[in-house]
Amino acid sequence: MKKSDLKDLNVADIDVSIEENRSKLQKLRFQKALQQLEDPLEIRSLKKEIAQLLTLKNEYSKGVRLDKESE
């Protein structure tokens, strides 16, 4: 997901994306353990995306970023 796409998400969408990415990450880790993972860099990019989403969620909770729906 691109950074420009992250700006358009609201808090509910962020929560859903975090949960989806965490489940994908768990599946990739299982594949890595079983040596069936085709692209190991996918784990790195997924972890980075989760961190970006968590940062965005934290900004909303602290009031740094305002939700478009609440305006």
C-alpha positions as CSV (number, residue, x, y, z in Angstrom):
1,M,0.0,0.0,0.0
2,K,1.3,3.4,-0.9
3,K,1.6,6.3,1.5
4,S,-0.9,8.3,-0.5
5,D,-3.4,5.5,0.0
6,L,-2.8,5.5,3.8
7,K,-3.9,9.1,4.1
8,D,-7.4,8.2,2.7
9,L,-8.0,5.5,5.4
10,N,-10.2,6.1,8.4
11,V,-9.7,4.4,11.8
12,A,-12.0,1.5,11.1
13,D,-10.2,0.7,7.8
14,I,-6.9,0.9,9.5
15,D,-8.0,-1.7,12.1
16,V,-9.2,-4.0,9.4
17,S,-5.9,-3.6,7.4
18,I,-3.8,-4.3,10.5
19,E,-5.6,-7.5,11.2
20,E,-5.4,-8.7,7.6
21,N,-1.7,-7.9,7.4
22,R,-1.0,-9.6,10.7
23,S,-2.7,-12.8,9.5
24,K,-0.7,-12.6,6.2
25,L,2.5,-12.2,8.1
26,Q,1.7,-15.2,10.3
27,K,1.1,-17.3,7.1
28,L,4.4,-16.1,5.6
29,R,6.3,-17.0,8.7
30,F,4.8,-20.5,8.6
31,Q,5.8,-20.8,4.9
32,K,9.3,-19.6,5.8
33,A,9.6,-22.2,8.6
34,L,8.5,-24.9,6.1
35,Q,10.9,-23.5,3.5
36,Q,8.1,-22.9,1.0
37,L,8.4,-19.1,0.9
38,E,9.1,-17.8,-2.6
39,D,9.8,-14.2,-1.8
40,P,11.4,-13.6,1.6
41,L,11.4,-9.8,1.1
42,E,7.6,-9.9,1.3
43,I,7.9,-10.4,5.1
44,R,9.9,-7.2,5.4
45,S,7.5,-5.1,3.3
46,L,4.5,-6.5,5.2
47,K,6.1,-5.6,8.6
48,K,6.8,-2.1,7.3
49,E,3.2,-1.7,6.2
50,I,1.9,-2.9,9.6
51,A,4.2,-0.3,11.3
52,Q,3.0,2.5,9.1
53,L,-0.6,1.5,9.8
54,L,0.0,1.4,13.6
55,T,1.7,4.8,13.4
56,L,-1.2,6.2,11.5
57,K,-3.6,4.8,14.1
58,N,-1.5,6.3,16.9
59,E,-1.7,9.7,15.2
60,Y,-5.5,9.5,15.1
61,S,-5.7,8.5,18.8
62,K,-3.4,11.4,19.9
63,G,-5.2,13.9,17.8
64,V,-2.3,14.7,15.5
65,R,-4.4,13.6,12.5
66,L,-8.1,14.2,12.3
67,D,-10.6,11.7,11.0
68,K,-12.4,13.0,7.9
69,E,-15.7,11.5,9.0
70,S,-15.6,13.4,12.3
71,E,-15.1,16.8,10.7
